[in-house]
Amino acid sequence: MHSGTDMLTEEEVKKLVSANLRRLRTARGWSQDQLAKKAGLTTVGYGDIERGITLAKVSSLAKIAAALGCTLDEILPTKKRT
């Protein structure tokens, strides 16, 4: 069970997911357009996720993870770091 201090706000989740996606994508040398196409998403839709404008659905994150060859754990923050 998580205590209230371990929980992330929606804005914190968007910011952390955004940073993780950018890091994973750029490590592969891919553009946002390349990753969006590999994941079967629109470039605009993916870009909004990576910029932290949109909180992605789990199904979209699963497609992105598959395209990147990583796990959802590498994309999703689970709790605040202390």
C-alpha positions in Angstrom: 0.0 0.0 0.0 1.3 3.4 -0.9 1.3 6.3 1.4 0.0 9.6 0.2 3.5 11.0 -0.1 4.5 8.3 -2.6 1.7 9.2 -5.1 2.5 11.3 -8.1 0.2 14.0 -9.4 -1.0 13.8 -13.0 1.3 16.6 -13.9 4.2 14.8 -12.3 3.4 11.6 -14.2 3.2 13.5 -17.6 6.5 15.2 -16.9 8.3 12.0 -16.0 6.8 10.0 -18.8 7.8 12.8 -21.2 11.4 12.8 -20.0 11.6 9.0 -20.1 10.3 8.8 -23.7 12.6 11.6 -24.9 15.6 9.9 -23.3 14.7 6.4 -24.8 13.9 7.9 -28.2 17.0 10.0 -28.5 19.2 7.2 -27.3 18.1 5.3 -30.4 18.7 8.4 -32.6 15.1 8.5 -33.7 12.9 11.5 -34.5 9.5 11.8 -33.0 8.0 11.0 -36.4 10.1 7.8 -36.7 9.0 6.6 -33.3 5.3 7.5 -33.9 5.3 5.5 -37.1 7.0 2.5 -35.5 4.4 2.6 -32.7 1.4 3.1 -35.1 0.6 6.6 -33.7 0.2 9.9 -35.3 3.2 12.2 -35.1 1.1 14.9 -33.5 -0.3 12.4 -30.9 3.1 11.1 -30.0 4.5 14.6 -29.9 1.8 15.7 -27.4 2.7 12.7 -25.2 6.4 13.4 -25.3 5.9 17.1 -24.6 3.7 16.3 -21.6 0.6 17.9 -23.1 -1.4 14.6 -23.1 -1.4 11.8 -20.6 -1.2 8.7 -22.9 -3.5 5.7 -22.6 -1.8 2.5 -21.4 -2.5 1.0 -24.8 -0.5 3.8 -26.5 2.3 3.4 -24.0 2.4 -0.3 -24.7 2.7 0.3 -28.4 5.5 2.9 -27.8 7.3 0.4 -25.5 7.1 -2.3 -28.1 8.5 0.0 -30.8 11.3 1.1 -28.4 12.0 -2.5 -27.4 11.6 -1.6 -23.7 9.2 -2.3 -20.9 6.5 -0.1 -19.5 8.5 0.0 -16.3 11.1 2.0 -18.2 8.5 4.6 -19.3 6.2 4.8 -16.3 7.2 6.4 -13.0 6.0 4.3 -10.1 6.5 6.7 -7.2 8.3 9.8 -6.2 12.0 9.5 -5.8 13.4 10.4 -2.4 
